[in-house]
Amino acid sequence: MRTGIKQSNCIRCGTCCKKGGPSFHLEDKRLIEKGIILSKYIYTIRDGEPVFDNVQGRFQIATTDIIQIKGKKDSWTCIFFDENNNNCKIYKNRPIECRALKCWDTEELERIYSKNRLTRKDLLSKMKGLWDLIEDHQARCSYKKINSFVKELDTDKRNKAIEGILDIIQYDIHLRPLLAEKAGVNADMIDFLFGRPLTETIKMYNLQVKHKGGRYYLHY
């Protein structure tokens, strides 16, 4: 996927940085472990989650964790992009995808894009209690289960599918504030530890969760 743009160096237009933060690879592990990039600035796309593949240009199912840098507020713009000066705040310590990306020739990025993804397990598996909780959440709130229930919404199993989806989402909803309140987990780190809230990602299935009268309802 070469763009055909006739240039050979970055002109600091900021276009790449405004299309979303990079994903992390094993080569980037030190950036997080040494606190160069703090956990509150990253989030996890979980195994099985629908995700837009920038190289393929379409939605695909993630086959492993994909850890990415967050965007600014409600935009895709990388949180480390300084829009006033059109530069990167962590340029000297930018992840490998940023180093590989050349908008005039994406061959190098394509070569590494889906290889050696950094996962939560690489970073957190030695933290026994926390890792057990992450694995339990992944099992109880797996996208494999959600995908299966979504396929049943237009069948005679519809009611059971709605109940199954709502059970998963309610567990995810209740777990997040509980960790912040009872376990002292920084609220900004929750999206890294447990992925994005299911109330948000469920929208990719053209579904919405509403809360009314103490109950949750699924709309589609």
N, C-alpha and C positions, 0 to 999 in steps of 0.2 A: 504494500500500500504506500507507494511513494507519491508525494503530493505534486511534484513537478515544479515547485517553486524554485526559481533560480537564485539561490543564495547559498552561502557556505558558512555563515556564522549567525549567532543569535542577535536579533536587533532589539531585544528587550521590549517587545510589544505587549507581553503579558497574556497573550491569547491562550497559551497552554495552561498557565496557572489558573485561568478563569474557567477552565473546563473540568476542574476537579483536582483534588490532591492525589498524589501518587500512592500506589500500593507498595507494601514492604516485602522485601525478599530476605533470605538468610544473610546476605551480605550486609543488610541494614540492622541486624540484631543489636549490635553495639550501640546504635543511636538511641534505642529505647532503654537498654540495660544500664547505660551510663547516664541516663537522664538528660541527654542532649535534646531529645524530643520526648516530652512528658506524655504519660498515658492519657491525660485529660484532653490531649489534642488529637487523639486517634480513636477510631471505632472499628468494629469488626463486622464484616459481611460473613454470615455463617455458612457452613457447609450445607448445601441444598437450597440456599436462598437464590431467587431470581436476581440477576445482576446484569447491568448493561456492560457489554464487552467493548471497550473503546477501539480495539484493533479490528474485531469482527464487525463492529457497527450494529450489533443487535443484542437482545436480551438472551442470556444463557443461564443455566443452573450452575452455581458455584460448586466445584467438586472438592473444595477444601476451604478453610478459613481464608479470607482476604482481609488483611489489616490495612486500613487507609488513613490518611490524614483528613481531618474534618474540614468542611467548608465553612465559610463565614455566614453566620445566621441562617437565612433561608436560601442562600445561593450556593453554587458549586465552587466558587472561588476559594482556592486553597487558603487556609487560615494563616499561613506564613507569607502570603503575598502582600507586599506593601503597595497598595494602589496609588498612593500619593507620589511615590518615587519609581514605580514600575520595577521593583526588584524583589528578590527573595531574602527574607530575614534570616534564613538558615543556609544560605547559599554554599558556604564552605562545608557544611555537614548535610547537604541535601541527599535524599535517598537515591539508590542506583537508577531507578526509573527516570528521575529528573536528569541524572548525568547522561543517560543513554538517549533521551529524547532530543531529536533534532527535527523541527517541523518540516524542514526541506528534504529530509530523508529519514523515514521511520524504521528502516531495516534493523538497526541495532536494537531499538525498543521492541520490535516484534520478536526478535530472537530470544529475549529474556522474559518477555511479558508474563507468560504463564508458567515459568519454571522457578523452582526453589522458592515457593511462596513461604513467607514467615507466618507461622500460626500461633495461636494462643498457647498451644501445648509447648512450643519451643521456648516460650517466655515464662510460663506459669506452672508447668507440671510439677516442679519441685516444691511448690507452695501447697502442701497436701490438703489442708482443709478447704482452701479456696478453690483448688483445682477439682476436688470432689463435687463441690457445689456447681461449678461450671459444667462438669460432665453430666450431672443430674439435670440441669436446666437444658442442656443440649438434647438429652434423651427425651425429656418430657415435652419440650417445645420444638421438636425437630420439624424442619420444613418437609421432610419426607412424609410425616403424618399429615401436615397441613395440605400438601399437594394431593394426598390421597383423599382427604375429606372434601377438598374443593371439587374434585372430579365427580363426587357423589351428590353434589348439590342439585343436579338436574335429573336425579334418579329417584326411585322409591325409597332410598335411604337418606333422603334430604334432611329430615328432622334429626336423625342420629348424627349426620355430618355437621349440622349447625351446632348441636350440643358439643360435639368433639372439638370443633374450632374454638368455641367460646370457652371451654374448659382450659384449653391451652393458653389462650390469650389472657384469661383471668389470672392464671398462675404467673404469667410473665408480668402482668400489671402489679400484682401484689408483692412480688419478690423484690422489685427494684427499690421502692421507698423503704422497704424493710431492711435491706442491706445498708442503706445510708443511715437509717435511724438506729438500728440495733447493733450492726457490726462496724459502724464507723467508716464504711467505704465511701470515699469521695464520690458524690453524685456525678461529677464530671467524668468519672472513670467507668460508669456502669455500661455505657455503649461499647466500650472496648471489652469489658469482661463478659458481657452477655449478648452482645450484638444490639442492633437497633430495636427499639420497641416494636412489638408485633402490631400494636395499634396503628403504627405508621406503615410497616412493610406489607401488611395485609391489603393495603390499597393497591398494590401491584397486581392483585387478583381481582380488581374491581369490586372489592368488598370494603365495608366500613363498619366500625363498631361504635354503637351509641350507648350512652349510659343514662338511664332514666328510672327514677323511682327506686334506686338502689339495685337495679338489675342492668345487665348488659344485653344488648340486642345486636344481631348481625343483619346488615342491610346490603342487598345486592340486586 
